[in-house]
Amino acid sequence: MSSVSMIGLGIGLKEHLTFGAYNQLINSDYIYIMTKSGSWMENFVRDIVGEGKIRTYMPNNVKWNSEWQKDPIFKKVVDEVEKLVAEGKQTTFAMAGDVAIYGNVAGSIIPILRERKITWKVFPGVSFLNALSISTGEPIVGENDNFVVTFAQSIDELDTAFASANVVVLYNPAECYDLRKYIKSRKVPYAKMVLHGVYNRTGKIIDLLTDWESKIHGLVILKRDKNITFSKSIACQSRSDKINETKTSYLSHHLGVNGWDSRNRFFAACFPDRLMWSSKGNPENIQLRYKFPDSPCDIRGLFIDSSDNIYVGLKGFKKGRFGRTFVSTDAGETFQMAFEQCFWGMDEDKSNNLFAGVYHECNEPDASCSVLWSADGGNTWANVSAPQWKDQLHVHHVAVNPSTGWLYACLGDKKGLRGCWRSKVITVDLATSSDVGCREIMLSKTIKVAPGDILVSSSGLRMVVDTAEGSLIRLTNPLSQCLSRGCKLIKLDWELKFADSNNTLQFIGICF
């Protein structure tokens, strides 16, 4: 017998959809959407799967609680689904967002499925956290496993986090009043939590610092790793629900941007309000350290180099004001302007050369995106961009392959040059070399797709392989080939990362 899947459709763009959810929609025989015909959700799914699979329904009782199960329209839908499952058809419920599939909607559907002995699975789809990626420049939700645990287990997770050096980040993915009461009863100090920068139900950014008791509906536990900051998200529900809690993994960029220095100090820059947070010497003591000036607006980049200098890029206003990049040499106590442009991505090679990808607003006067290079610890910067970039605006990420020293950059414009660019000449004479800057990669060579190859999204899906020789290969349409061969699938649109262990490209993303 087939199973029933549940997918959340957003707040966000379909480009933010996790590949697990995307693949499930593609492979479904029928997709039921709780919406009126012609809604944005129906159009969202139609853009992916076409017309034939979609079924829309709107229950009379749209209150997302146990009474919703009694609605005759929904009962008719479940009757249809039960027959389809018995026939071996793959059926999917598509809902308004991860808030819905982890909250009372799923809590209403799943008891009926259990009663009829129909197996089910929940896929993280377009999360409201993932929708923040358009503002932070980083993806939030990737390809994740998710499973159901008890309320008691969520309390154990929370107790462990508060007892350790972990930072607990609170936000609102679902209704979890019991968990909120428990946090309040523990009287947890604010120093243990970051309470900022989430979406409320209207889709607007809210500040939890002013009214956290009434708005917090979930938590994220940040953990520390040598090379990357990551987190585990717990989307909790009421103790009375049968599901109680759904647990999955997220990247930690809901804070905006963040990082650790060599002394194990944690720094987080919240993009909506230009605030810098820091744990200073104690990971348990997260405090506000710095507020950037009013002239630039949102924070878009944070990078900590090998000397513990902290670089923060702030986007310029849309009215023509250039962005700025600030640097701190005293652990975030003070900042000075490094250059009058905003970076989204920055990296450092083994020789301590710094590379910053510059991002401009579309109407900044005489703006042109660039990769800036510094060989003297950030004191001076040189433009090492390709000449073809003169009318381009957006570099979304840069990264240096540690095995080769070669520089890669993701260009985000839609004027024919969007994609991944590479420079093999990363030396002290870069500024005068005849091979200056990044060369466009337009290879169309088709190679055999094998398990372990990596897919990314760029107006579709691409596979990339970076060998020890540095060749990067993009297939024009490898999706069907890769799915048939069981390749590793990663849905990342902005990120450039390299792995040291096997000298291969760990993952690479190009903005949509």
Order of alpha helices (4+ residues) and beta strands (2+ residues): beta-alpha-beta-alpha-beta-alpha-beta-alpha-alpha-beta-alpha-alpha-beta-alpha-beta-alpha-beta-beta-beta-alpha-beta-beta-beta-beta-beta-beta-beta-beta-beta-beta-beta-beta-beta-beta-beta-beta-beta-beta-beta-beta-beta-alpha-beta-beta-beta
